[in-house]
Amino acid sequence: MPPFTRRIEPRSSPATGRSTWQRHGGAPEPGGELEATGAVSGKAWPKRVDFAVIGGGLAGLSTALALAEAEPLASIVVLEARFVGFGASGRNAGLLGPLPAPLWLASADGQAEHLWGLTHLNRRVHETARWLAAEVPGSGVEARSLRIEAQGFLTASGLVRVGRLLEKARLGHRIVAVARGQLAIDMDAHTVDPYRTVRALAALARRKGIAIVEQAPVRAIAERPDDVVVSGEWGRELAARAAVVCTNAYTGSLALPEPPKAKVVHNFMVATNRFEIERLVRPGVERMFIVELNTAYVFYRIHQDRIVYGGIERFKPYGSSDFDVPPEVLAGLERLVARSFPGVGLVPEEAWGGVYHQTATDLPIIERRGGRGAIVLNVGYGGTGVAMTMVCGRLAAGLARGERPADPDDARLLAAFQSTRVPIGGLARFVASVAADIARGRRPRVPDEAGR
Ligand SMILES: Cc1cc2nc3c(=O)[nH]c(=O)nc-3n(C[C@H](O)[C@H](O)[C@H](O)COP(=O)(O)OP(=O)(O)OC[C@H]3O[C@@H](n4cnc5c(N)ncnc54)[C@H](O)[C@@H]3O)c2cc1C
C-alpha cells in the first residue's frame, strides 16, 4: 500500500456479486451461469450467418434488432461470453439521459454540428423512451426529471453557462434553487430497470428470429477475402458477411485487426435499505434522477423504497471480478449517501461494480475495421450509454451492411461522432468564462419565472 493511503473500512457488509437489478431480475447466481441459462459451452454456435454480433448488452441487442429491421431475411447471431445483461447494461443506474454527448456542450458555441447533435440526440432519447414503453413493456420505463445540482460557487457558475447553451440548443430546462440556496438544472428524462430492459430486448430479438448464444466467448475476429471468421473457445468458428463488436470495456479480450482507443473505467453503486419516503424531506425526489456536482460526482434515484446510488471511479481492476467493490470505495459511498440524506439512517444493503469503455471525447466509436471494413466496432459509450446504445444501433447496422445510413440525420450524426476531437479551445473558453464570472464576483442567479 503506498504511504499516506488510509484504508477506510465500511460499516456495512452488503450483498455483492450481482447488481440489484440482476439479483431482483433473476440473473444467474455468480458461478451458476451454465445451469441458469441452459446454454452449455457455446454448443449452439452456427457455422455460417449473415451477421455476427459480439456482446449481449444494450449495444449488441440494439444492433441485432436494427439489422433484423433492415434485412428481415438475414440470419443474425448474438454471441455473448456470459449471459445477456452481464455487463454494464445490467448494472447501471438506468438513466436515459437527455444529454448523452456532454462534450458537445463545450464545443456547441463554435460548432453548428455539435449544437445540432445536442438537439437531435435529445429528441432521439425521448423517442427511444416512447418506443420502449410501446414495444418493450418489461423495461419499466418511466418519466423522471433529471436534476443536476451544483454544490458550490464554481459548479453553480458552470451550470448557469450550461443553461445558456441549452437555451441556444432549444432544449427544455429549468434553473431552480434547491436547498441552502444552491442551484440546479432540471430537464425531462426517463429511467428504466436496466437488467429487465436488456432481457426484454433479448426476448424481442428472439421473437424476430435472432439467435442468441450465451456462454459463447469470442477470442478473435479476422477478415478473409469473402467473409469474416469469428473464433471462440473450444475451437468453435463461424463465418459471417460482417461482424459487429459490441463488447464495451471487455473489448481487450478479443484479437481484432485494429483495437479501439478507449480506457476502462470502473464505477460503483449501492442499493440501500428500505425507508419511508416521508423521511426524505426533499419534495418530489421520487420522481427525479439526481446528479450532485460536488467534491465527488454522484448520482442516485429511488427504486422501490430504496436509494440506488452511484459514483466514485477507479481505473485499475480490484478483486477477482469487476463486480467487486474495494472497501474504501464502499466506505466512501456510505459516507456520500449519508451526506445526501442526513439523518435518514440509510446503509448499503447491496453493492456492485461495473465497467465501461471511455473514449477521449466520451462519444462512441462506430467505425469499420479491416481491409474491407467487414468488422464494425460499436463500443465506447462511456457513462451515458443506456439511451445512446439504443439510438446508435442502426448506425452500426448500416455500416455492417456496407452502407452509409439511409436516414440523413443518422448519416449526419455518424459524421459528427467521427469528426469530433477533444475541443480543447471550447473547454478552455468554458473554464475561462466561469473563472471570469468568479473574478468579477458575479453570483450565479436563479432566473425569474419569465427566464430573465
Ligand atoms: C455503475 C454504472 C452506472 C451507469 N449508469 C448509467 C446511466 O444511468 N445512464 C447511462 O446512460 N449510462 C450509464 N452507464 C453506462 C452504460 O451502462 C453503458 O454505456 C452501456 O450499458 C454500454 O452497453 P454495451 O452493450 O456497450 O456494454 P455491456 O453491457 O458491457 O455489454 C458488453 C457485453 O459483451 C460481452 N462480452 C465481452 N467480451 C466478450 C467476448 N470476448 N465474447 C462475447 N461476448 C463478450 C459482455 O459479457 C457483455 O455482456 C453506467 C455504467 C456503469 C458501470
The ligand as an SDF file (V2000), in Angstrom:
LIG
                    3D

 53 58  0  0  0  0  0  0  0  0999 V2000
  -22.1480    1.6550  -12.4810 C   0  0  0  0  0  0  0  0  0  0  0  0
  -22.5610    2.1900  -13.8220 C   0  0  0  0  0  0  0  0  0  0  0  0
  -23.6200    3.0990  -13.8860 C   0  0  0  0  0  0  0  0  0  0  0  0
  -24.0110    3.6070  -15.1280 C   0  0  0  0  0  0  0  0  0  0  0  0
  -25.1130    4.4050  -15.1930 N   0  0  0  0  0  0  0  0  0  0  0  0
  -25.5630    4.8320  -16.4020 C   0  0  0  0  0  0  0  0  0  0  0  0
  -26.7740    5.5670  -16.5080 C   0  0  0  0  0  0  0  0  0  0  0  0
  -27.5030    5.7800  -15.5420 O   0  0  0  0  0  0  0  0  0  0  0  0
  -27.1240    6.0380  -17.7360 N   0  0  0  0  0  0  0  0  0  0  0  0
  -26.3820    5.7920  -18.8470 C   0  0  0  0  0  0  0  0  0  0  0  0
  -26.7450    6.2440  -19.9350 O   0  0  0  0  0  0  0  0  0  0  0  0
  -25.2710    5.0130  -18.7840 N   0  0  0  0  0  0  0  0  0  0  0  0
  -24.8570    4.5210  -17.6040 C   0  0  0  0  0  0  0  0  0  0  0  0
  -23.7650    3.7180  -17.5420 N   0  0  0  0  0  0  0  0  0  0  0  0
  -23.0950    3.3410  -18.7960 C   0  0  0  0  0  0  0  0  0  0  0  0
  -23.8960    2.2610  -19.5700 C   0  0  0  0  0  0  0  0  0  0  0  0
  -24.2730    1.2400  -18.6850 O   0  0  0  0  0  0  0  0  0  0  0  0
  -23.0350    1.6810  -20.7040 C   0  0  0  0  0  0  0  0  0  0  0  0
  -22.5560    2.7280  -21.5220 O   0  0  0  0  0  0  0  0  0  0  0  0
  -23.8200    0.7210  -21.5780 C   0  0  0  0  0  0  0  0  0  0  0  0
  -24.5200   -0.2250  -20.8110 O   0  0  0  0  0  0  0  0  0  0  0  0
  -22.8800    0.0060  -22.5310 C   0  0  0  0  0  0  0  0  0  0  0  0
  -23.5880   -1.0410  -23.1630 O   0  0  0  0  0  0  0  0  0  0  0  0
  -22.7860   -2.1090  -24.0120 P   0  0  0  0  0  0  0  0  0  0  0  0
  -23.7550   -3.0210  -24.6160 O   0  0  0  0  0  0  0  0  0  0  0  0
  -21.8270   -1.3770  -24.9090 O   0  0  0  0  0  0  0  0  0  0  0  0
  -21.8510   -2.8410  -22.9460 O   0  0  0  0  0  0  0  0  0  0  0  0
  -22.0980   -4.0720  -21.9320 P   0  0  0  0  0  0  0  0  0  0  0  0
  -23.4110   -4.0270  -21.3150 O   0  0  0  0  0  0  0  0  0  0  0  0
  -20.9090   -4.1120  -21.0330 O   0  0  0  0  0  0  0  0  0  0  0  0
  -22.0880   -5.3170  -22.8930 O   0  0  0  0  0  0  0  0  0  0  0  0
  -20.9150   -5.9230  -23.3690 C   0  0  0  0  0  0  0  0  0  0  0  0
  -21.2050   -7.4090  -23.4030 C   0  0  0  0  0  0  0  0  0  0  0  0
  -20.1890   -8.0680  -24.1480 O   0  0  0  0  0  0  0  0  0  0  0  0
  -19.9220   -9.3010  -23.5310 C   0  0  0  0  0  0  0  0  0  0  0  0
  -18.5680   -9.7040  -23.9400 N   0  0  0  0  0  0  0  0  0  0  0  0
  -17.4210   -9.1700  -23.5260 C   0  0  0  0  0  0  0  0  0  0  0  0
  -16.3680   -9.7790  -24.1180 N   0  0  0  0  0  0  0  0  0  0  0  0
  -16.8960  -10.7260  -24.9250 C   0  0  0  0  0  0  0  0  0  0  0  0
  -16.3250  -11.6940  -25.7910 C   0  0  0  0  0  0  0  0  0  0  0  0
  -14.9980  -11.8140  -25.9330 N   0  0  0  0  0  0  0  0  0  0  0  0
  -17.1480  -12.5340  -26.4820 N   0  0  0  0  0  0  0  0  0  0  0  0
  -18.5080  -12.4190  -26.3470 C   0  0  0  0  0  0  0  0  0  0  0  0
  -19.0920  -11.5200  -25.5200 N   0  0  0  0  0  0  0  0  0  0  0  0
  -18.2930  -10.6700  -24.8230 C   0  0  0  0  0  0  0  0  0  0  0  0
  -20.0210   -8.9960  -22.0450 C   0  0  0  0  0  0  0  0  0  0  0  0
  -20.2250  -10.1750  -21.2780 O   0  0  0  0  0  0  0  0  0  0  0  0
  -21.2000   -8.0390  -22.0130 C   0  0  0  0  0  0  0  0  0  0  0  0
  -22.4300   -8.6880  -21.7860 O   0  0  0  0  0  0  0  0  0  0  0  0
  -23.3220    3.2060  -16.3170 C   0  0  0  0  0  0  0  0  0  0  0  0
  -22.2820    2.2790  -16.2450 C   0  0  0  0  0  0  0  0  0  0  0  0
  -21.9050    1.7810  -15.0100 C   0  0  0  0  0  0  0  0  0  0  0  0
  -20.7790    0.7780  -14.9580 C   0  0  0  0  0  0  0  0  0  0  0  0
  1  2  1  0
  2  3  1  0
  2 52  2  0
  3  4  2  0
  4  5  1  0
  4 50  1  0
  5  6  2  0
  6  7  1  0
  6 13  1  0
  7  8  2  0
  7  9  1  0
  9 10  1  0
 10 11  2  0
 10 12  1  0
 12 13  2  0
 13 14  1  0
 14 15  1  0
 14 50  1  0
 15 16  1  0
 16 17  1  0
 16 18  1  0
 18 19  1  0
 18 20  1  0
 20 21  1  0
 20 22  1  0
 22 23  1  0
 23 24  1  0
 24 25  2  0
 24 26  1  0
 24 27  1  0
 27 28  1  0
 28 29  2  0
 28 30  1  0
 28 31  1  0
 31 32  1  0
 32 33  1  0
 33 34  1  0
 33 48  1  0
 34 35  1  0
 35 36  1  0
 35 46  1  0
 36 37  1  0
 36 45  1  0
 37 38  2  0
 38 39  1  0
 39 40  1  0
 39 45  2  0
 40 41  1  0
 40 42  2  0
 42 43  1  0
 43 44  2  0
 44 45  1  0
 46 47  1  0
 46 48  1  0
 48 49  1  0
 50 51  2  0
 51 52  1  0
 52 53  1  0
M  END
$$$$
